[in-house]
Amino acid sequence: MSVSTFGARLAAAMDAHGPLCVGIDPHASLLADWGLPDDATGVREFALRVMDAVAGHVAAVKPQAAFFERHGSAGVAVLEEVVAAGRETGTLVVVDAKRGDIGSTMGAYADAFLRDGSPLAGDALTVSPYLGFGSFDPAVDLALATGRGLFVLCLTSNKEGHEVQHARTEDGVSVAAMVAARAAAINADATPLGSVGLVVGATVGDAAARAGVDLAHVNGPLLAPGVGAQGAGTAELVQVFGAARRQVLASSSRGVLRAGPEVAALRAAASRASAEAAAALR
Ligand SMILES: O=c1ccn([C@@H]2O[C@H](COP(=O)(O)O)[C@@H](O)[C@H]2O)c(=O)[nH]1
């Protein structure tokens, strides 16, 4: 039986719902604003309410694992419920756990986040390439075999990212350009979109050009955090992505979540953010 690829499913979801991913980041401060306790029961109410509001209305959701893990096993169990809710509602789930380790350990992370039947396996996982791109070959292999995807950190939205990402390898190319080229090689023959994407912050300005990263040739999705709370909007999306804009999945967490706790208000905020991203990227 052939599996549909993550790239194909994401392209279809963006065509159907627009290019927005809503981040599910149950910050302690947001739990307080929503009148919820800062424990796993509060996180559960928060996360499932966001799913109620946006599932079926946006292309994807992106639970940030850290905000679930900080509540221990009960929090991780809530993350599993979010993954299950995505599966039940047909909403793509990008688990933002930024895993990266030596290959033998990466195989265990791949089992946890990418293997069929694992309760933490959504549709895609964020990974860190700073132990070497080849170190997560086990994750690439399992993602491609199971129709899942990866988003590899390339040009991150934080101001410190350039220290590593613009550094030059011994071949004289930037680390970010090397990461992008390796993803492009894996995606080379994929249509309509490959399944190994990059994380490129919507806040990075002209960083892709400065680092020699050819975003349009990655042939994979570009996850763009930084929209909303970190200051990026329509103009920044246009500036950062240019000719690569059709590949972009813009991501906003607090920018949408601050509209809660009412489901209708959350849905309206997501819909506004989605329309703005679409205007910039289509
Ligand atoms: O470069 C990156 C990579 C990941 N993130 C994550 O995205 C969200 C952003 O949240 P906002 O509330 O919309 O600022 C968060 O989970 C980060 O860990 C990122 O911001 N930048």
The ligand as an ORCA input file, in Angstrom:
! r2SCAN-3c Opt
* xyz 0 1
  O      13.056     29.603     14.825
  C      12.135     29.265     15.573
  C      11.770     27.952     15.743
  C      10.698     27.648     16.528
  N      10.012     28.610     17.168
  C       8.847     28.202     17.997
  O       7.667     28.763     17.428
  C       6.812     29.246     18.457
  C       6.675     30.748     18.337
  O       5.748     31.222     19.264
  P       5.134     32.724     19.190
  O       4.283     32.798     20.410
  O       4.331     32.819     17.913
  O       6.281     33.656     19.230
  C       7.429     28.784     19.764
  O       6.899     27.509     20.083
  C       8.899     28.660     19.444
  O       9.559     27.698     20.244
  C      10.360     29.918     16.998
  O       9.745     30.842     17.564
  N      11.420     30.215     16.205
*
